[in-house]
Amino acid sequence: MKIIDSMLTQSAGIASIRRDIHAHPELCFKEVRTADVVAQKLTEWGIPIHRGMGTTGVVGIIKGGNSNRAIGLRADMDALPMQEFNTFSHASQYAGKMHACGHDGHTAMLLAAAQHLAANRSFDGTVYLIFQPAEEGGGGAREMIKDGLFEQFPMEAVFGMHNWPGSQLGKFAVSPGPVMASSNEFKIKIIGKGGHAALPHNGLDPVPVACQLVGAFQTVITRNKKPVDAGVISVTMIHAGEATNVIPDSCELQGTVRTFSIEVLDLIERRMKQITEHTCAAFDMTCEFQFVRNYPPTINSVYESEFARKVMASIVGESNVEMQEPTMGAEDFSYMLMAKPGCYSFIANGDGAHREMGHGGGPCMLHNPSYDFNDDLIPLGGTYWVRLAEEWFKTPARDTAT
């Protein structure tokens, strides 16, 4: 691996920052302390900052040379509302809050790059360091964009990266096209007529209707959607009744829908609504149908994905840059990719052997209470960010208007 020397000499200091952030996790839009840490370090390194975008977001501005070209590098800062099982020295000090997805490490890798870029401005352009709040369900990327991220800091492209447990340290993965799915929720209330369970003919039982809907929704996936288009409908909650001998007045279904395209999402929402309304009507019942679209699919630009792949290969070799298999998980970097060309890639976090004594008994997987970010990634991730920015400005600007 071709790691920048300064990344290795500075890695202990950056790892210390990462562990401090891990010990003090903050939930979406409440990353006040984390933003303070980021802002303090950037200022210490002579990097101008802009604060408050998307509530608690921080943008660092590193300019080199005289060019008006610019690139954006993004890291997320928020933690998850879950209890940590680890008991090592940098475990969460806040009950019910934990960095179980590695956003502390994402922030650290971008800080490592910021420290080097500020001291070695061997590029002709501007690097915008985007420290984003509220990825875990809050849509912080969307809120930063609403607050004028791309107007105040115009950039040609934007790049993001996530750690990926289970893969060997020293590997990257990147692919063009869809890499993460849209995230959507539905809530359906079937309104019947309650009565005695021994006299069902006197009421309108919503439970059999709910059972029919659960099965019927799967025909949208198998019979309405093209087989080559990915999509998932999962009914994850069914709530009805309070007593064994009472037919309930209503039954509620909730769940999630995931797709890799807006077109498939439109189809699924439309058919689910039709099936719900017509099935309820067939049984002389009514319904309330709610469908909430959260994050859109994360779709990488072709050029930027190939560009990122070449940079990765220059650091770790072609054989260590894999194609990323799309996942039905969701990511709000998707909003940035809807507004700008760019690429969301993955860096291997290892198998969990890096964890110190005192880690929880579970696996080192994302959103697991025994997870911890691998600090050995910091020099590698920081090197990638630096080389990506340097190589970007060496390449002629593209006309993305066409």
Secondary structure, 3 states (H helix, E strand, C coil): CCCCHHHHHHHHHHHHHHHHHHHCCCCCCCCHHHHHHHHHHHHHCCCCEEEEECCCEEEEEEEECCCCCEEEEEEECCCECCCCCCCCCCCCCCCCCECCCCHHHHHHHHHHHHHHHHHCCCCCEEEEEEEECCCCCCCHHHHHHHCCHHHHCCCCCEEEEEEECCCCCCCEECCCEEEECCEEEEEEEEECECEECCCHHHCECHHHHHHHHHHHHHHHHHHHCCCCCCEEEEEEEEEECCCCCEECCEEEEEEEEEECCHHHHHHHHHHHHHHHHHHHHHCCCEEEEEEEEEECCEEECHHHHHHHHHHHHHHHCHHHEECCCCECCCCCHHHHHHHCCEEEEEEECCCCCCCCCCCCCCCCCCCCCCCCCCCCHHHHHHHHHHHHHHHHHHCCCCCCCC
